[in-house]
């Protein structure tokens, strides 16, 4: 009796180890967008990404300048 699983174990085992295969091609939305809303949304997202990229380039230039200024400063004497 000790080696046989009881009914509770069987139920838990089944529930715990259920695997569902990925549905290939079934998760996509195949409906047509209404009133071109999808294209407008895509353009908005692309514009936002471009703005963020520009801001990132500006910040990179500023940080490079700060690093350049810090490296040009004479080293401070250590306090020991």
PDB file of N, CA, C and O in Angstrom:
ATOM      1  N   UNK A   1       0.817  -1.192   0.000  1.00  0.00           N
ATOM      2  CA  UNK A   1       0.000   0.000   0.000  1.00  0.00           C
ATOM      3  C   UNK A   1       0.866   1.263   0.000  1.00  0.00           C
ATOM      4  O   UNK A   1       0.455   2.280  -0.559  1.00  0.00           O
ATOM      5  N   UNK A   2       2.041   1.225   0.606  1.00  0.00           N
ATOM      6  CA  UNK A   2       2.874   2.413   0.720  1.00  0.00           C
ATOM      7  C   UNK A   2       3.411   2.848  -0.639  1.00  0.00           C
ATOM      8  O   UNK A   2       3.660   4.038  -0.832  1.00  0.00           O
ATOM      9  N   UNK A   3       3.597   1.944  -1.577  1.00  0.00           N
ATOM     10  CA  UNK A   3       4.158   2.293  -2.871  1.00  0.00           C
ATOM     11  C   UNK A   3       3.139   2.793  -3.876  1.00  0.00           C
ATOM     12  O   UNK A   3       3.520   3.342  -4.910  1.00  0.00           O
ATOM     13  N   UNK A   4       1.861   2.619  -3.603  1.00  0.00           N
ATOM     14  CA  UNK A   4       0.824   3.015  -4.558  1.00  0.00           C
ATOM     15  C   UNK A   4       0.345   4.438  -4.280  1.00  0.00           C
ATOM     16  O   UNK A   4       0.086   4.782  -3.127  1.00  0.00           O
ATOM     17  N   UNK A   5       0.224   5.267  -5.312  1.00  0.00           N
ATOM     18  CA  UNK A   5      -0.285   6.624  -5.099  1.00  0.00           C
ATOM     19  C   UNK A   5      -1.777   6.607  -4.794  1.00  0.00           C
ATOM     20  O   UNK A   5      -2.523   5.800  -5.349  1.00  0.00           O
ATOM     21  N   UNK A   6      -2.203   7.491  -3.919  1.00  0.00           N
ATOM     22  CA  UNK A   6      -3.626   7.568  -3.611  1.00  0.00           C
ATOM     23  C   UNK A   6      -4.333   8.458  -4.633  1.00  0.00           C
ATOM     24  O   UNK A   6      -3.689   9.041  -5.504  1.00  0.00           O
ATOM     25  N   UNK A   7      -5.648   8.558  -4.524  1.00  0.00           N
ATOM     26  CA  UNK A   7      -6.434   9.312  -5.507  1.00  0.00           C
ATOM     27  C   UNK A   7      -6.092  10.798  -5.488  1.00  0.00           C
ATOM     28  O   UNK A   7      -6.081  11.446  -6.535  1.00  0.00           O
ATOM     29  N   UNK A   8      -5.816  11.334  -4.316  1.00  0.00           N
ATOM     30  CA  UNK A   8      -5.461  12.754  -4.235  1.00  0.00           C
ATOM     31  C   UNK A   8      -4.188  13.025  -5.010  1.00  0.00           C
ATOM     32  O   UNK A   8      -4.112  14.006  -5.749  1.00  0.00           O
ATOM     33  N   UNK A   9      -3.191  12.176  -4.854  1.00  0.00           N
ATOM     34  CA  UNK A   9      -1.928  12.354  -5.569  1.00  0.00           C
ATOM     35  C   UNK A   9      -2.167  12.303  -7.069  1.00  0.00           C
ATOM     36  O   UNK A   9      -1.590  13.095  -7.814  1.00  0.00           O
ATOM     37  N   UNK A  10      -2.997  11.400  -7.513  1.00  0.00           N
ATOM     38  CA  UNK A  10      -3.263  11.286  -8.950  1.00  0.00           C
ATOM     39  C   UNK A  10      -3.904  12.561  -9.493  1.00  0.00           C
ATOM     40  O   UNK A  10      -3.531  13.031 -10.568  1.00  0.00           O
ATOM     41  N   UNK A  11      -4.858  13.118  -8.763  1.00  0.00           N
ATOM     42  CA  UNK A  11      -5.507  14.351  -9.207  1.00  0.00           C
ATOM     43  C   UNK A  11      -4.487  15.482  -9.251  1.00  0.00           C
ATOM     44  O   UNK A  11      -4.414  16.207 -10.243  1.00  0.00           O
ATOM     45  N   UNK A  12      -3.706  15.642  -8.197  1.00  0.00           N
ATOM     46  CA  UNK A  12      -2.699  16.703  -8.165  1.00  0.00           C
ATOM     47  C   UNK A  12      -1.672  16.514  -9.271  1.00  0.00           C
ATOM     48  O   UNK A  12      -1.250  17.480  -9.908  1.00  0.00           O
ATOM     49  N   UNK A  13      -1.274  15.276  -9.495  1.00  0.00           N
ATOM     50  CA  UNK A  13      -0.290  14.996 -10.532  1.00  0.00           C
ATOM     51  C   UNK A  13      -0.826  15.406 -11.902  1.00  0.00           C
ATOM     52  O   UNK A  13      -0.107  16.021 -12.690  1.00  0.00           O
ATOM     53  N   UNK A  14      -2.052  15.077 -12.183  1.00  0.00           N
ATOM     54  CA  UNK A  14      -2.642  15.436 -13.473  1.00  0.00           C
ATOM     55  C   UNK A  14      -2.756  16.948 -13.633  1.00  0.00           C
ATOM     56  O   UNK A  14      -2.426  17.486 -14.690  1.00  0.00           O
ATOM     57  N   UNK A  15      -3.218  17.632 -12.599  1.00  0.00           N
ATOM     58  CA  UNK A  15      -3.408  19.078 -12.684  1.00  0.00           C
ATOM     59  C   UNK A  15      -2.068  19.792 -12.795  1.00  0.00           C
ATOM     60  O   UNK A  15      -1.937  20.756 -13.549  1.00  0.00           O
ATOM     61  N   UNK A  16      -1.077  19.324 -12.050  1.00  0.00           N
ATOM     62  CA  UNK A  16       0.221  19.988 -12.028  1.00  0.00           C
ATOM     63  C   UNK A  16       0.966  19.836 -13.346  1.00  0.00           C
ATOM     64  O   UNK A  16       1.646  20.770 -13.771  1.00  0.00           O
ATOM     65  N   UNK A  17       0.860  18.716 -13.987  1.00  0.00           N
ATOM     66  CA  UNK A  17       1.685  18.440 -15.152  1.00  0.00           C
ATOM     67  C   UNK A  17       0.954  18.542 -16.482  1.00  0.00           C
ATOM     68  O   UNK A  17       1.377  17.935 -17.466  1.00  0.00           O
ATOM     69  N   UNK A  18      -0.129  19.295 -16.526  1.00  0.00           N
ATOM     70  CA  UNK A  18      -0.820  19.492 -17.799  1.00  0.00           C
ATOM     71  C   UNK A  18       0.014  20.430 -18.652  1.00  0.00           C
ATOM     72  O   UNK A  18       0.391  21.514 -18.207  1.00  0.00           O
ATOM     73  N   UNK A  19       0.298  20.020 -19.858  1.00  0.00           N
ATOM     74  CA  UNK A  19       1.019  20.885 -20.790  1.00  0.00           C
ATOM     75  C   UNK A  19       0.151  21.072 -22.013  1.00  0.00           C
ATOM     76  O   UNK A  19      -0.405  20.117 -22.555  1.00  0.00           O
ATOM     77  N   UNK A  20       0.045  22.305 -22.436  1.00  0.00           N
ATOM     78  CA  UNK A  20      -0.726  22.581 -23.642  1.00  0.00           C
ATOM     79  C   UNK A  20       0.246  22.977 -24.737  1.00  0.00           C
ATOM     80  O   UNK A  20       1.085  23.854 -24.528  1.00  0.00           O
ATOM     81  N   UNK A  21       0.150  22.355 -25.886  1.00  0.00           N
ATOM     82  CA  UNK A  21       1.063  22.716 -26.976  1.00  0.00           C
ATOM     83  C   UNK A  21       0.766  24.122 -27.484  1.00  0.00           C
ATOM     84  O   UNK A  21      -0.369  24.594 -27.424  1.00  0.00           O
ATOM     85  N   UNK A  22       1.791  24.771 -27.977  1.00  0.00           N
ATOM     86  CA  UNK A  22       1.602  26.106 -28.543  1.00  0.00           C
ATOM     87  C   UNK A  22       0.737  25.992 -29.785  1.00  0.00           C
ATOM     88  O   UNK A  22       0.936  25.099 -30.609  1.00  0.00           O
ATOM     89  N   UNK A  23      -0.203  26.879 -29.917  1.00  0.00           N
ATOM     90  CA  UNK A  23      -1.075  26.879 -31.081  1.00  0.00           C
ATOM     91  C   UNK A  23      -0.403  27.682 -32.180  1.00  0.00           C
ATOM     92  O   UNK A  23      -0.351  28.911 -32.119  1.00  0.00           O
ATOM     93  N   UNK A  24       0.103  27.000 -33.166  1.00  0.00           N
ATOM     94  CA  UNK A  24       0.843  27.670 -34.227  1.00  0.00           C
ATOM     95  C   UNK A  24      -0.124  28.360 -35.178  1.00  0.00           C
ATOM     96  O   UNK A  24      -0.914  27.707 -35.859  1.00  0.00           O
ATOM     97  N   UNK A  25      -0.054  29.682 -35.219  1.00  0.00           N
ATOM     98  CA  UNK A  25      -0.867  30.445 -36.142  1.00  0.00           C
ATOM     99  C   UNK A  25      -2.281  30.723 -35.678  1.00  0.00           C
ATOM    100  O   UNK A  25      -3.039  31.375 -36.396  1.00  0.00           O
ATOM    101  N   UNK A  26      -2.661  30.251 -34.507  1.00  0.00           N
ATOM    102  CA  UNK A  26      -4.030  30.452 -34.054  1.00  0.00           C
ATOM    103  C   UNK A  26      -4.180  31.671 -33.159  1.00  0.00           C
ATOM    104  O   UNK A  26      -5.306  32.102 -32.908  1.00  0.00           O
ATOM    105  N   UNK A  27      -3.083  32.243 -32.667  1.00  0.00           N
ATOM    106  CA  UNK A  27      -3.169  33.348 -31.736  1.00  0.00           C
ATOM    107  C   UNK A  27      -3.221  34.715 -32.387  1.00  0.00           C
ATOM    108  O   UNK A  27      -3.347  35.724 -31.694  1.00  0.00           O
ATOM    109  N   UNK A  28      -3.128  34.765 -33.690  1.00  0.00           N
ATOM    110  CA  UNK A  28      -3.098  36.062 -34.368  1.00  0.00           C
ATOM    111  C   UNK A  28      -4.501  36.569 -34.650  1.00  0.00           C
ATOM    112  O   UNK A  28      -5.438  35.793 -34.836  1.00  0.00           O
ATOM    113  N   UNK A  29      -4.621  37.879 -34.677  1.00  0.00           N
ATOM    114  CA  UNK A  29      -5.885  38.519 -35.013  1.00  0.00           C
ATOM    115  C   UNK A  29      -5.898  38.725 -36.521  1.00  0.00           C
ATOM    116  O   UNK A  29      -5.073  39.470 -37.050  1.00  0.00           O
ATOM    117  N   UNK A  30      -6.819  38.078 -37.217  1.00  0.00           N
ATOM    118  CA  UNK A  30      -6.843  38.167 -38.680  1.00  0.00           C
ATOM    119  C   UNK A  30      -7.881  39.162 -39.178  1.00  0.00           C
ATOM    120  O   UNK A  30      -8.106  39.282 -40.382  1.00  0.00           O
ATOM    121  N   UNK A  31      -8.513  39.876 -38.248  1.00  0.00           N
ATOM    122  CA  UNK A  31      -9.504  40.863 -38.664  1.00  0.00           C
ATOM    123  C   UNK A  31      -8.816  42.074 -39.275  1.00  0.00           C
ATOM    124  O   UNK A  31      -7.684  42.401 -38.916  1.00  0.00           O
ATOM    125  N   UNK A  32      -9.492  42.730 -40.187  1.00  0.00           N
ATOM    126  CA  UNK A  32      -8.976  43.945 -40.811  1.00  0.00           C
ATOM    127  C   UNK A  32      -9.169  45.112 -39.847  1.00  0.00           C
ATOM    128  O   UNK A  32     -10.217  45.205 -39.208  1.00  0.00           O
ATOM    129  N   UNK A  33      -8.185  46.005 -39.728  1.00  0.00           N
ATOM    130  CA  UNK A  33      -8.378  47.167 -38.858  1.00  0.00           C
ATOM    131  C   UNK A  33      -9.430  48.102 -39.437  1.00  0.00           C
ATOM    132  O   UNK A  33      -9.546  48.254 -40.653  1.00  0.00           O
ATOM    133  N   UNK A  34     -10.189  48.722 -38.552  1.00  0.00           N
ATOM    134  CA  UNK A  34     -11.243  49.626 -38.986  1.00  0.00           C
ATOM    135  C   UNK A  34     -10.702  51.040 -39.114  1.00  0.00           C
ATOM    136  O   UNK A  34      -9.978  51.510 -38.237  1.00  0.00           O
ATOM    137  N   UNK A  35     -11.046  51.722 -40.200  1.00  0.00           N
ATOM    138  CA  UNK A  35     -10.724  53.132 -40.413  1.00  0.00           C
ATOM    139  C   UNK A  35      -9.229  53.429 -40.387  1.00  0.00           C
ATOM    140  O   UNK A  35      -8.841  54.552 -40.063  1.00  0.00           O
ATOM    141  N   UNK A  36      -8.400  52.483 -40.709  1.00  0.00           N
ATOM    142  CA  UNK A  36      -6.964  52.713 -40.744  1.00  0.00           C
ATOM    143  C   UNK A  36      -6.360  53.020 -39.386  1.00  0.00           C
ATOM    144  O   UNK A  36      -5.272  53.591 -39.311  1.00  0.00           O
ATOM    145  N   UNK A  37      -7.034  52.660 -38.327  1.00  0.00           N
ATOM    146  CA  UNK A  37      -6.550  52.969 -36.979  1.00  0.00           C
ATOM    147  C   UNK A  37      -5.229  52.271 -36.701  1.00  0.00           C
ATOM    148  O   UNK A  37      -4.374  52.811 -35.999  1.00  0.00           O
ATOM    149  N   UNK A  38      -5.057  51.081 -37.247  1.00  0.00           N
ATOM    150  CA  UNK A  38      -3.835  50.327 -36.995  1.00  0.00           C
ATOM    151  C   UNK A  38      -2.628  51.037 -37.601  1.00  0.00           C
ATOM    152  O   UNK A  38      -1.573  51.114 -36.972  1.00  0.00           O
ATOM    153  N   UNK A  39      -2.777  51.549 -38.808  1.00  0.00           N
ATOM    154  CA  UNK A  39      -1.671  52.243 -39.465  1.00  0.00           C
ATOM    155  C   UNK A  39      -1.327  53.533 -38.728  1.00  0.00           C
ATOM    156  O   UNK A  39      -0.152  53.862 -38.565  1.00  0.00           O
ATOM    157  N   UNK A  40      -2.342  54.260 -38.287  1.00  0.00           N
ATOM    158  CA  UNK A  40      -2.104  55.498 -37.538  1.00  0.00           C
ATOM    159  C   UNK A  40      -1.385  55.200 -36.229  1.00  0.00           C
ATOM    160  O   UNK A  40      -0.474  55.927 -35.835  1.00  0.00           O
ATOM    161  N   UNK A  41      -1.792  54.145 -35.568  1.00  0.00           N
ATOM    162  CA  UNK A  41      -1.143  53.759 -34.317  1.00  0.00           C
ATOM    163  C   UNK A  41       0.307  53.393 -34.570  1.00  0.00           C
ATOM    164  O   UNK A  41       1.189  53.773 -33.800  1.00  0.00           O
ATOM    165  N   UNK A  42       0.559  52.662 -35.635  1.00  0.00           N
ATOM    166  CA  UNK A  42       1.926  52.281 -35.976  1.00  0.00           C
ATOM    167  C   UNK A  42       2.771  53.517 -36.243  1.00  0.00           C
ATOM    168  O   UNK A  42       3.918  53.593 -35.801  1.00  0.00           O
ATOM    169  N   UNK A  43       2.218  54.476 -36.957  1.00  0.00           N
ATOM    170  CA  UNK A  43       2.960  55.703 -37.246  1.00  0.00           C
ATOM    171  C   UNK A  43       3.240  56.489 -35.967  1.00  0.00           C
ATOM    172  O   UNK A  43       4.323  57.054 -35.810  1.00  0.00           O
ATOM    173  N   UNK A  44       2.278  56.528 -35.062  1.00  0.00           N
ATOM    174  CA  UNK A  44       2.483  57.208 -33.782  1.00  0.00           C
ATOM    175  C   UNK A  44       3.613  56.550 -32.989  1.00  0.00           C
ATOM    176  O   UNK A  44       4.465  57.228 -32.414  1.00  0.00           O
ATOM    177  N   UNK A  45       3.601  55.233 -32.971  1.00  0.00           N
ATOM    178  CA  UNK A  45       4.641  54.506 -32.242  1.00  0.00           C
ATOM    179  C   UNK A  45       6.005  54.752 -32.878  1.00  0.00           C
ATOM    180  O   UNK A  45       6.988  54.975 -32.171  1.00  0.00           O
ATOM    181  N   UNK A  46       6.072  54.713 -34.200  1.00  0.00           N
ATOM    182  CA  UNK A  46       7.344  54.947 -34.890  1.00  0.00           C
ATOM    183  C   UNK A  46       7.856  56.365 -34.621  1.00  0.00           C
ATOM    184  O   UNK A  46       9.056  56.558 -34.427  1.00  0.00           O
ATOM    185  N   UNK A  47       6.963  57.354 -34.609  1.00  0.00           N
ATOM    186  CA  UNK A  47       7.367  58.734 -34.317  1.00  0.00           C
ATOM    187  C   UNK A  47       7.896  58.845 -32.891  1.00  0.00           C
ATOM    188  O   UNK A  47       8.885  59.533 -32.639  1.00  0.00           O
ATOM    189  N   UNK A  48       7.238  58.173 -31.973  1.00  0.00           N
ATOM    190  CA  UNK A  48       7.682  58.206 -30.578  1.00  0.00           C
ATOM    191  C   UNK A  48       9.048  57.541 -30.421  1.00  0.00           C
ATOM    192  O   UNK A  48       9.903  58.032 -29.684  1.00  0.00           O
ATOM    193  N   UNK A  49       9.247  56.424 -31.117  1.00  0.00           N
ATOM    194  CA  UNK A  49      10.541  55.738 -31.068  1.00  0.00           C
ATOM    195  C   UNK A  49      11.635  56.643 -31.624  1.00  0.00           C
ATOM    196  O   UNK A  49      12.728  56.712 -31.063  1.00  0.00           O
ATOM    197  N   UNK A  50      11.348  57.330 -32.714  1.00  0.00           N
ATOM    198  CA  UNK A  50      12.338  58.239 -33.303  1.00  0.00           C
ATOM    199  C   UNK A  50      12.666  59.384 -32.344  1.00  0.00           C
ATOM    200  O   UNK A  50      13.830  59.763 -32.210  1.00  0.00           O
ATOM    201  N   UNK A  51      11.649  59.938 -31.678  1.00  0.00           N
ATOM    202  CA  UNK A  51      11.893  60.997 -30.689  1.00  0.00           C
ATOM    203  C   UNK A  51      12.770  60.490 -29.550  1.00  0.00           C
ATOM    204  O   UNK A  51      13.696  61.175 -29.113  1.00  0.00           O
ATOM    205  N   UNK A  52      12.470  59.285 -29.075  1.00  0.00           N
ATOM    206  CA  UNK A  52      13.271  58.709 -27.996  1.00  0.00           C
ATOM    207  C   UNK A  52      14.706  58.456 -28.445  1.00  0.00           C
ATOM    208  O   UNK A  52      15.644  58.659 -27.675  1.00  0.00           O
ATOM    209  N   UNK A  53      14.875  58.018 -29.678  1.00  0.00           N
ATOM    210  CA  UNK A  53      16.221  57.793 -30.206  1.00  0.00           C
ATOM    211  C   UNK A  53      16.989  59.109 -30.272  1.00  0.00           C
ATOM    212  O   UNK A  53      18.173  59.156 -29.939  1.00  0.00           O
ATOM    213  N   UNK A  54      16.320  60.175 -30.700  1.00  0.00           N
ATOM    214  CA  UNK A  54      16.957  61.495 -30.761  1.00  0.00           C
ATOM    215  C   UNK A  54      17.355  61.964 -29.359  1.00  0.00           C
ATOM    216  O   UNK A  54      18.466  62.455 -29.159  1.00  0.00           O
ATOM    217  N   UNK A  55      16.455  61.815 -28.398  1.00  0.00           N
ATOM    218  CA  UNK A  55      16.769  62.196 -27.018  1.00  0.00           C
ATOM    219  C   UNK A  55      17.948  61.384 -26.491  1.00  0.00           C
ATOM    220  O   UNK A  55      18.804  61.906 -25.776  1.00  0.00           O
ATOM    221  N   UNK A  56      17.982  60.106 -26.850  1.00  0.00           N
ATOM    222  CA  UNK A  56      19.077  59.243 -26.413  1.00  0.00           C
ATOM    223  C   UNK A  56      20.404  59.714 -27.002  1.00  0.00           C
ATOM    224  O   UNK A  56      21.422  59.720 -26.309  1.00  0.00           O
ATOM    225  N   UNK A  57      20.401  60.109 -28.273  1.00  0.00           N
ATOM    226  CA  UNK A  57      21.626  60.619 -28.895  1.00  0.00           C
ATOM    227  C   UNK A  57      22.090  61.895 -28.202  1.00  0.00           C
ATOM    228  O   UNK A  57      23.284  62.072 -27.957  1.00  0.00           O
ATOM    229  N   UNK A  58      21.149  62.786 -27.885  1.00  0.00           N
ATOM    230  CA  UNK A  58      21.496  64.032 -27.194  1.00  0.00           C
ATOM    231  C   UNK A  58      22.087  63.750 -25.810  1.00  0.00           C
ATOM    232  O   UNK A  58      23.086  64.355 -25.420  1.00  0.00           O
ATOM    233  N   UNK A  59      21.468  62.835 -25.080  1.00  0.00           N
ATOM    234  CA  UNK A  59      21.990  62.483 -23.759  1.00  0.00           C
ATOM    235  C   UNK A  59      23.373  61.853 -23.863  1.00  0.00           C
ATOM    236  O   UNK A  59      24.237  62.108 -23.024  1.00  0.00           O
ATOM    237  N   UNK A  60      23.584  61.041 -24.878  1.00  0.00           N
ATOM    238  CA  UNK A  60      24.897  60.423 -25.071  1.00  0.00           C
ATOM    239  C   UNK A  60      25.956  61.484 -25.326  1.00  0.00           C
ATOM    240  O   UNK A  60      27.064  61.403 -24.795  1.00  0.00           O
ATOM    241  N   UNK A  61      25.617  62.488 -26.146  1.00  0.00           N
ATOM    242  CA  UNK A  61      26.567  63.572 -26.403  1.00  0.00           C
ATOM    243  C   UNK A  61      26.879  64.339 -25.116  1.00  0.00           C
ATOM    244  O   UNK A  61      28.034  64.664 -24.843  1.00  0.00           O
ATOM    245  N   UNK A  62      25.840  64.623 -24.334  1.00  0.00           N
ATOM    246  CA  UNK A  62      26.052  65.349 -23.076  1.00  0.00           C
ATOM    247  C   UNK A  62      26.921  64.541 -22.110  1.00  0.00           C
ATOM    248  O   UNK A  62      27.826  65.086 -21.476  1.00  0.00           O
ATOM    249  N   UNK A  63      26.646  63.260 -22.003  1.00  0.00           N
ATOM    250  CA  UNK A  63      27.422  62.418 -21.095  1.00  0.00           C
ATOM    251  C   UNK A  63      28.869  62.304 -21.559  1.00  0.00           C
ATOM    252  O   UNK A  63      29.785  62.277 -20.736  1.00  0.00           O
ATOM    253  N   UNK A  64      29.079  62.237 -22.864  1.00  0.00           N
ATOM    254  CA  UNK A  64      30.445  62.192 -23.389  1.00  0.00           C
ATOM    255  C   UNK A  64      31.183  63.478 -23.025  1.00  0.00           C
ATOM    256  O   UNK A  64      32.363  63.442 -22.678  1.00  0.00           O
ATOM    257  N   UNK A  65      30.489  64.614 -23.106  1.00  0.00           N
ATOM    258  CA  UNK A  65      31.098  65.902 -22.757  1.00  0.00           C
ATOM    259  C   UNK A  65      31.425  65.956 -21.265  1.00  0.00           C
ATOM    260  O   UNK A  65      32.495  66.434 -20.887  1.00  0.00           O
ATOM    261  N   UNK A  66      30.527  65.478 -20.421  1.00  0.00           N
ATOM    262  CA  UNK A  66      30.778  65.451 -18.976  1.00  0.00           C
ATOM    263  C   UNK A  66      31.988  64.568 -18.672  1.00  0.00           C
ATOM    264  O   UNK A  66      32.852  64.946 -17.881  1.00  0.00           O
ATOM    265  N   UNK A  67      32.049  63.407 -19.295  1.00  0.00           N
ATOM    266  CA  UNK A  67      33.175  62.501 -19.085  1.00  0.00           C
ATOM    267  C   UNK A  67      34.477  63.144 -19.549  1.00  0.00           C
ATOM    268  O   UNK A  67      35.512  63.015 -18.894  1.00  0.00           O
ATOM    269  N   UNK A  68      34.418  63.829 -20.671  1.00  0.00           N
ATOM    270  CA  UNK A  68      35.593  64.525 -21.198  1.00  0.00           C
ATOM    271  C   UNK A  68      36.076  65.583 -20.201  1.00  0.00           C
ATOM    272  O   UNK A  68      37.275  65.693 -19.945  1.00  0.00           O
ATOM    273  N   UNK A  69      35.155  66.352 -19.647  1.00  0.00           N
ATOM    274  CA  UNK A  69      35.519  67.382 -18.669  1.00  0.00           C
ATOM    275  C   UNK A  69      36.101  66.770 -17.394  1.00  0.00           C
ATOM    276  O   UNK A  69      37.067  67.288 -16.833  1.00  0.00           O
ATOM    277  N   UNK A  70      35.513  65.678 -16.947  1.00  0.00           N
ATOM    278  CA  UNK A  70      36.018  65.024 -15.735  1.00  0.00           C
ATOM    279  C   UNK A  70      37.414  64.460 -15.943  1.00  0.00           C
ATOM    280  O   UNK A  70      38.263  64.547 -15.055  1.00  0.00           O
ATOM    281  N   UNK A  71      37.651  63.886 -17.105  1.00  0.00           N
ATOM    282  CA  UNK A  71      38.970  63.316 -17.377  1.00  0.00           C
ATOM    283  C   UNK A  71      40.023  64.407 -17.549  1.00  0.00           C
ATOM    284  O   UNK A  71      41.203  64.157 -17.305  1.00  0.00           O
ATOM    285  N   UNK A  72      39.626  65.606 -17.962  1.00  0.00           N
ATOM    286  CA  UNK A  72      40.567  66.704 -18.168  1.00  0.00           C
ATOM    287  C   UNK A  72      40.965  67.377 -16.854  1.00  0.00           C
ATOM    288  O   UNK A  72      41.995  68.048 -16.792  1.00  0.00           O
ATOM    289  N   UNK A  73      40.169  67.206 -15.815  1.00  0.00           N
ATOM    290  CA  UNK A  73      40.481  67.825 -14.519  1.00  0.00           C
ATOM    291  C   UNK A  73      41.687  67.151 -13.891  1.00  0.00           C
ATOM    292  O   UNK A  73      41.879  65.944 -14.041  1.00  0.00           O
ATOM    293  N   UNK A  74      42.494  67.925 -13.190  1.00  0.00           N
ATOM    294  CA  UNK A  74      43.613  67.295 -12.477  1.00  0.00           C
ATOM    295  C   UNK A  74      43.066  66.440 -11.333  1.00  0.00           C
ATOM    296  O   UNK A  74      42.034  66.749 -10.736  1.00  0.00           O
ATOM    297  N   UNK A  75      43.773  65.385 -11.056  1.00  0.00           N
ATOM    298  CA  UNK A  75      43.336  64.475  -9.995  1.00  0.00           C
ATOM    299  C   UNK A  75      43.452  65.160  -8.643  1.00  0.00           C
ATOM    300  O   UNK A  75      44.408  65.896  -8.397  1.00  0.00           O
ATOM    301  N   UNK A  76      42.502  64.926  -7.783  1.00  0.00           N
ATOM    302  CA  UNK A  76      42.529  65.484  -6.437  1.00  0.00           C
ATOM    303  C   UNK A  76      43.463  64.646  -5.573  1.00  0.00           C
ATOM    304  O   UNK A  76      43.515  63.425  -5.718  1.00  0.00           O
ATOM    305  N   UNK A  77      44.197  65.290  -4.680  1.00  0.00           N
ATOM    306  CA  UNK A  77      45.065  64.502  -3.789  1.00  0.00           C
ATOM    307  C   UNK A  77      44.204  63.667  -2.846  1.00  0.00           C
ATOM    308  O   UNK A  77      43.151  64.109  -2.386  1.00  0.00           O
ATOM    309  N   UNK A  78      44.663  62.479  -2.576  1.00  0.00           N
ATOM    310  CA  UNK A  78      43.885  61.604  -1.695  1.00  0.00           C
ATOM    311  C   UNK A  78      44.072  62.044  -0.250  1.00  0.00           C
ATOM    312  O   UNK A  78      45.135  62.547   0.114  1.00  0.00           O
ATOM    313  N   UNK A  79      43.065  61.862   0.561  1.00  0.00           N
ATOM    314  CA  UNK A  79      43.104  62.241   1.983  1.00  0.00           C
ATOM    315  C   UNK A  79      43.281  60.985   2.813  1.00  0.00           C
ATOM    316  O   UNK A  79      42.317  60.262   3.064  1.00  0.00           O
ATOM    317  N   UNK A  80      44.451  60.733   3.221  1.00  0.00           N
ATOM    318  CA  UNK A  80      44.674  59.572   4.092  1.00  0.00           C
ATOM    319  C   UNK A  80      45.357  59.963   5.341  1.00  0.00           C
ATOM    320  O   UNK A  80      45.624  59.113   6.190  1.00  0.00           O
TER     321      UNK A  80
END
